[in-house]
């Protein structure tokens, strides 16, 4: 019988700083999730399931190492979080799974259903791939050897969700326990009534000595060698990666296994190296696609050319906010024109706008009337950021500010960026180097790159 590892989100130390997680309504995410985790542990043990609580003082990296040092075949792991958002109306529960893994998606749907059956007042936001998170991936989903998922039980910043988390904690714990018990035992969900006896354990089958093979399709062509499937994840041979010109010699985060004297890599990790993946369960084929018109290692250079069309930018924006173009119908066109004039990659600038404005929802305090699409500050004013007379001028200011950071080349058009003269020219030619400069968040660049990969995937470029 497999065991369940449960981690409460946050509460440890990240870089010597205590991490309480989200803070709202006089409480913290760490406090609420630790209390919830303890109830889930108690409930699982009452059902004759072995449950292990991850220590609360560990960082994310230490949490992953702690679980990996103790895991056994048949075990599973989950981390529970409470989300936070600028808009307090946003609410609901989600379960994140490692992208392109259909088995894990089904498991995530099972976990979410278990919670929502016990607490129908809580809206469901769906089982979602970890590529839709702000950082573009989940370390908990990807770094742990055994099957693992991340559950968001609600939004601490929403009063209704916060009330449920604090006052219906027992029901939430029962729902999570229902889903975990069904997951680890391979059974269906029990009827959510207190009178039901605990389900009888089903013996875990002995692991097979060999791994099943899968087909590999690379850029539309069938690859001559097979991949293997381990715990529902596709692994591809190292020779394929070498043929793509990707150097993974120092990429310790990519999981490797040796099978029949061949080194295989977990395919989903290749997404961080600008490879997109899709899984076809009917033919048991993992399809990999590399971007064809961007050299490896150049995707994050601010100075350069964009790769998408105006229509592809429009479709990406509308897919994330149906009303995005109601007020700014020409914005994709403006980004392509203004960025091309200054030699800035318009795809990067556009994705920065999507991040800063939450896809033109303007939830961070800047008003749409300010035409400020990248959180640019003003000079000597008490306003919430700079204001510009038109959308084109606002885009132009953003492009000029990006060029100031990324290049020492002269500006082509008249300078409209109010803080251009304060930037040390050329200190940030790469997107990640904007972190801590353009915004205080040290993961600012990572979030922009996550959106850029989503844009290229939607445009079938990646």
C-alpha positions in Angstrom: 0.0 0.0 0.0 1.4 3.4 -1.0 2.0 6.2 1.4 0.9 9.8 1.2 3.3 12.7 1.7 1.6 16.0 2.5 3.3 19.4 2.6 1.7 22.6 3.8 2.5 25.5 1.4 5.0 28.0 2.9 6.1 28.3 6.5 9.8 27.5 5.8 12.7 29.8 5.1 13.6 30.9 1.6 17.0 32.6 1.5 17.1 33.0 5.2 13.8 34.8 5.2 10.6 33.3 6.8 8.0 32.7 4.2 4.4 33.1 5.5 2.8 32.9 2.0 -0.2 35.0 1.3 -1.4 37.4 4.1 -5.0 38.5 4.2 -7.8 39.0 6.8 -5.5 38.8 9.8 -4.1 35.4 8.9 -1.4 33.8 6.8 -1.4 31.0 4.2 1.2 29.1 6.2 -0.9 29.1 9.4 -4.1 28.0 7.6 -2.4 25.3 5.5 -0.5 23.8 8.4 -3.8 23.5 10.4 -5.6 21.9 7.4 -2.7 19.6 6.7 -2.8 18.2 10.2 -6.5 17.4 9.8 -5.9 15.6 6.5 -3.2 13.5 8.1 -5.5 12.5 11.0 -8.3 11.6 8.6 -6.0 9.5 6.3 -4.6 7.6 9.3 -8.1 6.8 10.5 -8.6 5.1 7.1 -5.6 2.9 7.6 -3.4 4.9 5.2 0.1 5.8 6.1 0.5 9.6 5.8 3.7 11.6 6.4 3.8 15.3 7.2 6.7 17.2 5.6 8.4 19.4 8.3 7.1 23.0 8.2 10.5 24.7 8.5 11.9 23.5 5.2 12.3 25.6 2.0 10.9 24.4 -1.3 14.2 22.8 -2.3 14.5 21.1 1.1 10.9 19.9 0.9 11.6 18.2 -2.4 14.8 16.6 -1.1 13.1 15.4 2.1 10.4 13.6 0.1 12.8 12.2 -2.5 15.0 10.8 0.3 12.0 8.8 1.8 9.8 7.9 -1.2 9.1 4.4 -2.3 7.3 3.0 -5.4 3.5 3.4 -5.0 3.8 6.6 -2.8 2.2 9.9 -3.8 2.8 13.5 -2.7 0.6 16.7 -2.5 1.2 20.2 -1.4 -1.7 22.4 -0.3 -1.8 26.1 -0.8 -4.2 29.0 -0.5 -4.0 31.4 -3.5 -4.0 35.2 -3.5 -4.9 37.8 -6.2 -5.2 41.6 -6.6 -8.9 41.3 -7.2 -10.7 40.0 -4.1 -13.6 38.7 -6.1 -11.4 36.0 -7.6 -12.0 32.6 -5.8 -12.1 28.9 -6.2 -10.0 25.7 -5.9 -7.6 24.2 -8.4 -5.2 21.3 -8.7 -2.0 21.6 -10.7 -0.4 18.7 -12.3 2.8 18.2 -14.4 1.9 19.4 -17.9 1.3 16.9 -20.8 0.7 14.0 -18.4 -2.8 12.7 -19.0 -2.7 10.2 -16.1 -1.7 13.0 -13.7 -4.5 15.2 -15.1 -7.0 12.5 -14.4 -5.6 12.2 -10.8 -5.9 15.9 -10.4 -9.5 15.9 -11.5 -10.1 13.1 -8.9 -8.6 15.2 -6.1 -10.5 18.3 -7.1 -13.8 16.3 -7.3 -13.2 14.9 -3.8 -12.9 18.4 -2.4 -15.9 19.9 -4.3 -18.2 17.0 -3.3 -17.6 17.7 0.3 -17.8 21.5 -0.1 -20.1 22.4 -3.0 -20.0 26.1 -1.9 -16.5 26.3 -3.1 -16.2 27.0 -6.9 -13.9 24.7 -8.9 -11.3 26.3 -11.2 -10.3 23.0 -12.7 -7.4 20.6 -13.0 -4.7 22.7 -14.6 -1.2 22.0 -16.1 1.6 23.6 -14.1 2.6 25.5 -17.2 -0.3 27.9 -16.4 1.2 29.0 -13.1 2.9 32.4 -12.9 6.3 30.9 -13.1 5.5 28.5 -15.9 6.1 25.4 -13.9 5.8 23.9 -10.4 8.9 22.8 -8.7 6.8 20.5 -6.4 5.2 18.8 -9.4 8.4 18.4 -11.3 11.1 17.9 -8.7 9.6 15.0 -6.8 10.3 11.4 -8.0 6.9 10.0 -7.1 3.6 11.3 -8.6 2.9 14.7 -7.0 0.5 17.5 -7.3 -0.2 21.0 -6.0 -3.6 21.9 -4.7 -5.0 25.4 -4.3 -7.9 25.1 -1.8 -9.1 28.6 -2.4 -8.1 32.3 -2.4 -7.1 33.7 1.0 -7.8 37.2 -0.5 -11.4 36.4 -1.1 -13.7 36.8 2.0 -15.9 33.9 1.1 -13.0 31.5 0.4 -11.3 32.6 3.6 -14.4 32.0 5.6 -14.6 28.4 4.2 -11.0 27.7 4.8 -11.3 28.9 8.5 -14.8 27.6 9.3 -15.2 24.6 7.1 -11.8 23.2 7.6 -13.1 19.8 8.6 -15.1 19.4 5.4 -12.1 20.5 3.3 -9.9 18.0 5.1 -12.4 15.2 4.4 -12.7 16.1 0.7 -8.9 16.1 0.3 -8.7 12.8 2.2 -11.4 11.3 -0.1 -9.4 12.2 -3.2 -6.0 11.1 -1.8 -7.4 7.8 -0.6 -8.9 7.1 -4.0 -5.7 8.2 -5.8 -3.3 6.0 -3.8 -5.6 3.0 -3.8 -6.8 3.3 -7.4 -10.4 3.3 -6.4 -13.4 5.6 -7.0 -14.5 8.3 -4.6 -16.6 7.2 -1.7 -20.1 8.6 -1.1 -19.5 11.7 1.1 -21.6 10.7 4.1 -20.2 10.5 7.7 -21.8 7.1 8.2 -19.8 5.3 5.4 -17.1 2.9 6.7 -13.6 3.4 5.5 -13.0 1.8 2.1 -11.1 -1.5 2.3 -7.4 -1.3 1.1 -6.6 -2.7 -2.3 -3.1 -4.3 -2.6 -0.7 -2.3 -4.6 0.5 -4.4 -7.6 4.1 -5.4 -7.8 5.9 -2.9 -10.1 6.9 -4.3 -13.4 10.6 -5.0 -14.0 10.5 -3.3 -17.4 9.2 0.1 -18.5 6.7 0.3 -21.4 8.0 2.0 -24.5 6.5 5.1 -26.3 6.9 6.6 -29.7 8.7 9.9 -30.2 7.8 12.6 -32.8 10.2 15.5 -33.2 9.1 18.5 -35.3 6.6 16.3 -37.2 9.0 13.4 -37.9 9.0 10.0 -36.2 12.2 9.6 -34.3 14.1 6.3 -34.8 14.4 5.4 -31.2 11.7 4.8 -28.5 11.1 6.6 -25.3 10.0 5.0 -22.0 7.2 5.6 -19.6 7.9 5.9 -15.8 5.1 6.8 -13.4 3.1 8.2 -16.2 5.9 10.4 -17.4 7.6 10.1 -20.8 11.4 9.9 -20.9 13.4 10.4 -24.1 17.0 9.3 -24.9 19.8 11.7 -24.4 21.0 11.3 -28.0 17.8 13.1 -29.1 18.6 16.1 -27.0 22.1 16.3 -28.3 20.7 16.3 -31.8 18.7 19.4 -31.0 21.8 21.3 -29.9 20.7 21.6 -26.3 23.5 21.4 -23.7 22.2 19.8 -20.5 25.5 18.9 -18.9 25.0 21.4 -16.1 21.2 21.1 -15.9 21.0 19.2 -12.6 17.2 19.9 -12.4 16.5 17.6 -15.3 15.7 14.1 -14.1 17.8 11.3 -15.6 17.5 7.6 -15.5 19.6 4.8 -16.9 17.7 2.0 -18.5 19.2 -0.9 -20.4 22.5 1.1 -20.5 20.8 4.2 -22.2 20.4 7.5 -20.4 16.9 8.9 -20.6 15.6 12.4 -19.6 12.2 13.3 -18.3 10.6 15.0 -21.4 8.5 17.6 -19.6 11.6 19.2 -18.2 12.7 20.1 -21.7 10.0 22.8 -21.8 12.5 25.0 -19.9 14.8 24.8 -22.9 12.2 26.0 -25.4 10.8 22.7 -26.4 7.0 22.2 -26.4 5.5 18.8 -25.7 2.2 17.0 -26.5 1.1 13.5 -25.5 -1.2 11.3 -27.7 -2.4 8.5 -25.5 -4.1 6.7 -28.4 -0.8 6.1 -30.2 1.4 6.4 -27.0 3.4 9.1 -28.7 5.3 12.0 -27.1 5.6 14.9 -29.6 8.4 17.4 -29.2 8.6 20.7 -31.2 11.5 23.2 -31.1 11.1 26.7 -32.2 12.3 26.9 -35.8 13.2 30.5 -36.2 14.9 31.4 -32.9 18.4 30.1 -32.1 18.8 28.2 -28.9 19.7 30.6 -26.1 18.3 33.7 -27.9 14.7 33.5 -26.8 15.3 35.7 -23.8 17.2 38.5 -25.6 15.3 41.8 -25.4 16.9 43.3 -28.5 15.8 41.4 -31.6 12.8 40.5 -33.7 9.5 39.1 -32.7 8.2 35.9 -34.2 4.4 36.2 -34.1 1.9 37.8 -36.4 -0.5 40.5 -35.3 -3.4 37.9 -35.4 -1.4 35.5 -33.2 -1.0 38.3 -30.6 -4.7 39.1 -30.8 -5.7 35.5 -30.4 -3.4 35.0 -27.4 -4.8 38.1 -25.7 -8.4 37.2 -26.3 -7.8 33.6 -25.1 -6.8 35.0 -21.7 -9.3 37.9 -21.6 -12.3 38.0 -23.9 -12.8 41.8 -23.4 -9.1 42.6 -23.7 -9.3 44.5 -27.0 -12.6 46.4 -26.4 -10.7 49.5 -25.3 -7.4 48.9 -27.1 -8.2 47.2 -30.4 -4.9 48.2 -32.1 -2.6 47.3 -29.3 -1.0 44.2 -30.9 -0.3 46.3 -34.1 1.2 49.1 -32.0 3.6 46.7 -30.3 4.8 45.3 -33.6 5.3 48.7 -35.1 6.9 50.6 -32.1 9.2 47.7 -31.1 10.4 47.1 -34.7 11.4 50.8 -35.0 13.7 50.5 -32.0 14.9 46.9 -32.6 13.2 45.5 -29.5 11.6 42.0 -29.6 7.9 42.9 -29.7 6.9 39.4 -28.4 8.8 40.1 -25.1 7.4 43.6 -24.8 3.8 42.3 -25.5 4.2 39.5 -22.8 5.5 42.1 -20.3 2.3 44.1 -21.0 0.2 41.0 -20.4 2.0 40.4 -17.1 1.8 44.0 -15.9 -1.9 44.5 -16.7 -3.1 41.0 -16.1 -4.1 40.8 -19.8 -5.5 44.4 -19.8 -7.6 43.9 -16.7 -5.6 46.6 -14.9 -5.8 45.1 -11.4 -2.7 46.7 -9.9 -3.8 50.3 -9.5 -2.9 51.8 -12.9 -6.0 53.0 -14.7 -6.6 52.2 -18.4 -6.9 55.9 -19.1 -3.2 56.3 -18.2 -2.1 54.3 -21.2 0.6 52.8 -19.0 1.0 49.2 -20.1 4.2 48.2 -18.2 4.0 49.8 -14.7 6.2 52.7 -15.7 6.8 55.2 -12.9 6.4 58.9 -13.2 8.8 61.6 -12.1 8.0 63.9 -9.2 4.3 63.0 -9.1 2.1 61.4 -6.6 0.2 59.5 -9.3 0.1 55.7 -9.4 2.6 55.5 -12.2 3.1 57.6 -15.4 0.4 58.7 -17.7 0.6 59.0 -21.5 -1.7 60.9 -24.0 -2.4 57.8 -26.2 -1.9 54.1 -26.4 0.8 54.4 -29.0 2.8 56.8 -26.8 2.4 54.5 -23.8 3.7 51.6 -25.8 6.5 53.7 -27.2 7.6 54.7 -23.6 7.7 51.0 -22.6 9.8 50.1 -25.7 12.2 52.9 -25.0 12.6 51.8 -21.4 13.3 48.2 -22.4 15.9 49.5 -24.9 17.5 51.6 -22.3 18.0 48.5 -20.1 19.0 46.2 -22.9 21.2 48.3 -25.2 23.5 51.2 -25.5 22.3 52.0 -29.0 20.7 55.5 -29.5 16.9 55.9 -29.4 15.4 56.3 -32.9 12.3 58.4 -31.9 11.8 61.3 -29.6 12.1 60.1 -26.0 8.8 59.9 -24.2 9.9 57.5 -21.4 9.9 59.8 -18.3 12.6 57.7 -16.6 14.8 57.0 -19.5 17.6 59.2 -18.3 17.8 57.4 -14.9 18.6 54.0 -16.4 22.1 52.7 -16.7 22.2 51.8 -20.4 22.8 48.2 -21.4 22.8 46.6 -17.9 19.9 44.1 -18.7 20.1 42.6 -22.2 18.3 39.5 -21.1 14.7 39.3 -19.7 15.7 37.7 -16.4 18.0 40.7 -15.7 14.9 42.9 -15.5 14.1 41.1 -12.2 14.8 43.4 -9.2 15.2 46.3 -11.7 11.9 46.9 -13.5 10.1 45.3 -10.6 11.1 44.3 -7.1 10.0 40.7 -7.6 13.1 38.6 -8.2 11.0 36.2 -10.4 9.7 39.0 -12.6 11.7 37.9 -15.6 10.8 34.2 -15.1 7.1 35.2 -15.3 7.6 37.1 -18.5 9.4 34.1 -20.0 6.6 31.8 -18.9 4.1 34.0 -20.8 6.4 34.1 -23.8 6.5 30.3 -24.0 2.7 30.2 -23.7 2.4 32.7 -26.6 4.8 30.7 -28.8 2.9 27.5 -28.0 -0.4 29.0 -28.8 1.1 30.2 -32.1 2.5 26.7 -32.8 6.0 28.1 -32.9 7.2 26.2 -29.9 
